[in-house]
Amino acid sequence: MFKLRSALASLALIGLGLGTMTAATAEAATAAPAPVAPVLTKITAAHHTGYDRLVFTFKGGVPSQHTVRYVSQVIGDPSGRPVSVVGSAKLLVRFVPAAGHNDQGRVTYGPTSRTFALPGIIQVVQAGDFESVLSFGVGVARTEPFHVFTLTGPSRVVIDLRTPYATVFVRDYFLNVHRFASGRQPYVQAVSRRVIPPKTAFGAMQRLFAGPTQAELAGGMRFVSSRATGFKNLSIRDGVARIQLTGKISSGGSTFTTANEIMPTLKQFPSVHWVKIYDQFGRTERPAGHSDSIPFSLEP
């Protein structure tokens, strides 16, 4: 009988021991930290013969999922609202898992919207950074094939966008804040952009609304939108360029408006002598005749 009780007690202790080990293992598994998502540290772009290269550099490895596709509209995540991206075509770039911010919520890769003076890539804008999903809208000059691959040392996701077309240089005119602050005219400063002919005026306007590059911003250049969100219905006939702006445009009481940038940008072309700017409702002060014209909403 004594031997039987001892055996039963030993079995009970073994069972208790196994139960304790299982609970400890489960507790340790629960307490184990979740894998850390790669963090975006840099976005760069440059032109090479025949293509533009866009590079996303990460710390902590390459995201296990990275997708790139053309979309008709870039939608924000998780807002579900359209994201404004300048370009005749748009790419949606998505990384999972990945983050573009640190534990304090600060962006880790610089400006969330940036412009590039390249033949193909116009603008890169963050579309979402939520629950380890990081996404961007990329505005490009024209729908062209692209190639996506990864590199290590450091970890990078690379997008090569083909640029098999010829381009010509045009000028865009932005506000120079240093000149404006000191009252030294002209207040605008010209920058060079490459656009696809024959729609050179359209290309110049598109690049104008994309705004200055990071280097140009550092030099004091700004795009004054006067709350315009874009443009449409650009035409040139009989020496007159006509352009309609979108959005609730307003001068905000300023003597310098987007008209001061649009007019010299369009008048660089030999076929344009006068510029008529229309508001979102199709109104301008002097719609007829050979003269410049702005809408009443752009008056100071």
C-alpha positions as CSV (number, residue, x, y, z in Angstrom):
1,M,0.0,0.0,0.0
2,F,2.8,2.4,0.9
3,K,4.5,1.8,-2.4
4,L,1.3,2.5,-4.3
5,R,0.7,5.8,-2.4
6,S,4.3,6.8,-3.1
7,A,3.9,6.1,-6.8
8,L,0.7,8.1,-7.0
9,A,2.3,11.0,-5.2
10,S,5.2,10.9,-7.6
11,L,2.8,10.9,-10.5
12,A,1.0,13.9,-9.0
13,L,4.2,15.8,-8.6
14,I,5.2,15.0,-12.2
15,G,1.8,16.2,-13.4
16,L,2.2,19.4,-11.3
17,G,5.6,20.0,-12.7
18,L,4.5,19.6,-16.2
19,G,1.6,21.9,-15.6
20,T,3.8,24.5,-14.1
21,M,6.2,24.3,-17.1
22,T,3.4,24.7,-19.6
23,A,2.0,27.7,-17.8
24,A,5.4,29.3,-17.6
25,T,6.0,28.6,-21.3
26,A,2.7,30.1,-22.2
27,E,3.3,33.2,-20.1
28,A,6.7,33.7,-21.7
29,A,5.2,33.4,-25.1
30,T,2.6,36.0,-24.3
31,A,5.2,38.3,-22.9
32,A,7.5,38.0,-25.9
33,P,7.7,41.3,-27.8
34,A,6.2,41.6,-31.3
35,P,8.6,41.7,-34.2
36,V,9.8,45.2,-35.0
37,A,8.7,46.6,-38.4
38,P,11.4,48.0,-40.7
39,V,11.5,51.8,-40.4
40,L,11.8,54.1,-43.5
41,T,14.8,56.4,-43.2
42,K,15.2,58.0,-46.6
43,I,13.6,58.6,-50.0
44,T,15.8,59.5,-52.9
45,A,15.3,59.8,-56.7
46,A,17.6,60.4,-59.6
47,H,17.6,60.1,-63.4
48,H,19.8,57.6,-65.3
49,T,20.0,56.9,-69.0
50,G,16.5,55.6,-70.0
51,Y,14.9,55.6,-66.6
52,D,14.3,57.4,-63.3
53,R,15.2,55.5,-60.1
54,L,13.2,56.0,-56.9
55,V,14.7,54.4,-53.7
56,F,13.1,53.8,-50.3
57,T,15.8,53.0,-47.7
58,F,14.9,51.1,-44.5
59,K,16.4,50.4,-41.1
60,G,15.7,46.9,-39.8
61,G,15.5,45.0,-43.1
62,V,13.3,45.2,-46.2
63,P,9.5,45.0,-45.6
64,S,8.4,41.4,-46.4
65,Q,5.7,42.8,-48.7
66,H,6.2,45.7,-51.2
67,T,3.7,46.3,-53.9
68,V,3.7,49.0,-56.7
69,R,0.8,49.5,-59.1
70,Y,-0.8,52.2,-61.2
71,V,-4.1,53.7,-59.8
72,S,-6.6,56.2,-61.0
73,Q,-6.6,58.0,-57.7
74,V,-4.5,57.7,-54.5
75,I,-6.6,57.1,-51.4
76,G,-5.3,57.9,-48.0
77,D,-5.0,55.1,-45.3
78,P,-6.9,55.0,-43.0
79,S,-8.8,58.3,-43.8
80,G,-10.3,57.0,-47.1
81,R,-9.9,60.5,-48.6
82,P,-8.2,61.3,-51.9
83,V,-4.6,62.3,-51.6
84,S,-3.5,65.1,-53.9
85,V,-0.5,63.9,-56.1
86,V,0.6,65.9,-59.1
87,G,1.1,63.7,-62.2
88,S,-0.5,62.5,-65.4
89,A,-0.3,59.0,-64.0
90,K,-0.1,57.8,-60.4
91,L,1.6,54.9,-58.7
92,L,0.6,53.5,-55.3
93,V,3.5,52.1,-53.4
94,R,2.8,50.0,-50.3
95,F,5.1,48.4,-47.7
96,V,4.0,45.9,-45.0
97,P,5.1,45.7,-42.3
98,A,6.8,49.1,-42.2
99,A,6.7,52.4,-40.4
100,G,7.6,55.9,-41.2
101,H,7.7,57.2,-37.7
102,N,9.5,56.5,-34.4
103,D,8.1,55.8,-30.9
104,Q,7.5,59.5,-30.3
105,G,5.5,59.7,-33.5
106,R,8.1,61.8,-35.4
107,V,8.6,61.1,-39.1
108,T,11.8,59.3,-39.7
109,Y,12.5,60.0,-43.4
110,G,12.1,63.7,-43.9
111,P,9.2,65.6,-45.7
112,T,6.1,63.6,-46.3
113,S,5.6,65.3,-49.6
114,R,8.5,66.1,-52.0
115,T,9.0,67.2,-55.6
116,F,11.7,66.0,-58.0
117,A,12.9,67.7,-61.2
118,L,13.1,64.5,-63.2
119,P,11.7,63.5,-66.6
120,G,9.4,60.9,-65.2
121,I,9.0,61.2,-61.5
122,I,7.3,64.4,-60.4
123,Q,6.1,64.0,-56.8
124,V,6.1,61.6,-53.9
125,V,3.5,62.0,-51.2
126,Q,2.8,59.9,-48.1
127,A,-0.7,58.3,-48.3
128,G,-0.6,56.4,-45.0
129,D,1.4,55.3,-42.0
130,F,-0.9,53.2,-39.9
131,E,-0.7,49.8,-38.1
132,S,2.5,48.8,-39.8
133,V,1.2,49.7,-43.3
134,L,3.2,52.5,-45.0
135,S,2.1,53.8,-48.4
136,F,2.9,56.6,-50.9
137,G,1.5,58.1,-54.0
138,V,4.0,58.8,-56.8
139,G,3.0,61.2,-59.5
140,V,4.7,60.6,-62.9
141,A,4.7,62.4,-66.2
142,R,3.4,59.4,-68.2
143,T,2.3,55.8,-67.8
144,E,5.4,53.7,-68.5
145,P,6.7,50.2,-67.4
146,F,8.6,50.0,-64.2
147,H,10.8,47.4,-62.4
148,V,10.8,46.8,-58.7
149,F,13.6,45.0,-56.8
150,T,15.4,45.1,-53.4
151,L,19.0,45.7,-52.3
152,T,20.9,45.2,-49.1
153,G,23.6,47.1,-47.2
154,P,21.6,49.2,-46.6
155,S,18.1,47.7,-47.1
156,R,16.3,49.3,-50.0
157,V,13.3,48.9,-52.2
158,V,14.1,50.3,-55.7
159,I,11.6,51.3,-58.4
160,D,13.1,51.9,-61.9
161,L,10.6,53.8,-64.1
162,R,11.3,53.9,-67.8
163,T,11.6,57.3,-69.6
164,P,11.9,56.3,-73.3
165,Y,10.7,59.8,-74.5
166,A,12.5,63.0,-75.4
167,T,12.1,66.0,-73.1
168,V,12.7,69.7,-73.4
169,F,13.6,72.3,-70.8
170,V,11.0,74.8,-69.6
171,R,11.0,77.4,-66.8
172,D,8.7,77.6,-63.8
173,Y,8.5,80.7,-61.7
174,F,8.2,80.5,-57.9
175,L,8.0,83.1,-55.2
176,N,11.4,83.9,-53.7
177,V,10.6,84.7,-50.1
178,H,13.9,86.6,-49.5
179,R,13.3,89.0,-52.4
180,F,9.6,89.5,-51.4
181,A,10.6,90.2,-47.7
182,S,13.1,92.8,-48.8
183,G,10.9,94.4,-51.5
184,R,13.4,93.5,-54.2
185,Q,11.8,92.8,-57.5
186,P,11.3,90.5,-59.4
187,Y,9.7,88.5,-56.6
188,V,9.7,85.4,-58.7
189,Q,12.6,83.2,-59.5
190,A,12.8,80.8,-62.5
191,V,13.8,77.1,-62.2
192,S,14.3,74.6,-64.9
193,R,12.1,71.5,-65.5
194,R,12.1,68.8,-68.2
195,V,8.7,68.2,-69.9
196,I,7.5,66.0,-72.7
197,P,6.6,67.8,-76.0
198,P,4.5,68.9,-77.7
199,K,2.4,69.7,-74.5
200,T,5.1,71.9,-73.1
201,A,2.8,74.5,-71.6
202,F,0.8,71.8,-69.9
203,G,4.0,70.2,-68.6
204,A,5.2,73.6,-67.2
205,M,2.0,74.2,-65.4
206,Q,1.9,70.7,-64.0
207,R,5.5,71.1,-62.6
208,L,4.5,74.5,-61.3
209,F,1.7,73.0,-59.2
210,A,4.1,70.3,-58.0
211,G,6.1,73.0,-56.3
212,P,9.8,73.5,-55.6
213,T,12.2,70.7,-54.9
214,Q,13.8,70.3,-51.5
215,A,16.9,72.2,-52.6
216,E,14.8,75.0,-54.0
217,L,12.8,75.2,-50.8
218,A,16.0,75.5,-48.9
219,G,17.0,78.4,-51.2
220,G,13.8,80.3,-50.2
221,M,11.5,79.4,-53.1
222,R,7.8,78.7,-52.5
223,F,4.7,77.9,-54.6
224,V,1.9,80.3,-53.7
225,S,-1.3,78.3,-54.6
226,S,-3.8,80.9,-53.4
227,R,-5.8,77.8,-52.3
228,A,-6.0,76.5,-55.9
229,T,-5.8,72.7,-55.9
230,G,-4.9,72.4,-59.6
231,F,-5.8,73.5,-63.0
232,K,-7.8,72.3,-66.1
233,N,-8.9,73.5,-69.5
234,L,-5.6,75.0,-70.6
235,S,-5.8,76.3,-74.1
236,I,-3.7,78.7,-76.3
237,R,-5.3,80.5,-79.2
238,D,-4.6,83.8,-81.0
239,G,-1.8,84.7,-78.6
240,V,-4.0,84.2,-75.5
241,A,-3.5,81.4,-73.0
242,R,-6.6,80.5,-71.0
243,I,-6.4,78.4,-67.8
244,Q,-9.1,77.5,-65.3
245,L,-8.1,76.8,-61.7
246,T,-9.7,74.3,-59.3
247,G,-10.4,74.8,-55.6
248,K,-11.7,77.7,-53.6
249,I,-9.2,80.2,-54.8
250,S,-8.5,83.4,-52.9
251,S,-5.8,86.0,-52.6
252,G,-6.2,86.1,-48.9
253,G,-5.7,89.8,-49.1
254,S,-2.1,89.4,-50.5
255,T,-0.7,91.4,-53.4
256,F,1.2,88.3,-54.5
257,T,-0.9,85.4,-55.7
258,T,-0.6,82.4,-57.9
259,A,-1.3,84.6,-60.9
260,N,2.2,86.1,-60.4
261,E,3.6,82.7,-61.0
262,I,1.3,81.4,-63.7
263,M,1.6,84.4,-66.0
264,P,5.4,84.4,-66.5
265,T,5.4,80.6,-66.7
266,L,3.0,80.7,-69.6
267,K,4.4,83.8,-71.3
268,Q,7.8,82.1,-71.8
269,F,6.3,80.4,-74.8
270,P,6.4,82.3,-78.1
271,S,2.7,81.6,-78.8
272,V,1.5,83.3,-75.6
273,H,1.3,87.1,-75.2
274,W,-1.6,87.3,-72.7
275,V,-2.9,85.1,-70.0
276,K,-6.4,84.9,-68.7
277,I,-6.9,83.0,-65.5
278,Y,-10.4,81.7,-64.6
279,D,-11.7,80.7,-61.2
280,Q,-13.4,77.3,-60.4
281,F,-16.7,78.7,-61.8
282,G,-15.2,79.7,-65.1
283,R,-15.1,83.5,-64.3
284,T,-12.5,86.1,-65.0
285,E,-12.5,89.9,-65.0
286,R,-11.8,90.4,-68.7
287,P,-12.8,87.3,-70.7
288,A,-12.6,89.0,-74.1
289,G,-9.9,90.7,-76.0
290,H,-6.1,90.7,-76.0
291,S,-5.3,91.4,-72.4
292,D,-4.3,89.7,-69.2
293,S,-7.1,88.8,-66.8
294,I,-7.5,87.3,-63.3
295,P,-10.7,86.4,-61.4
296,F,-12.0,88.8,-58.8
297,S,-11.1,86.3,-56.1
298,L,-7.4,86.9,-56.8
299,E,-7.6,90.7,-56.2
300,P,-6.0,91.8,-53.0
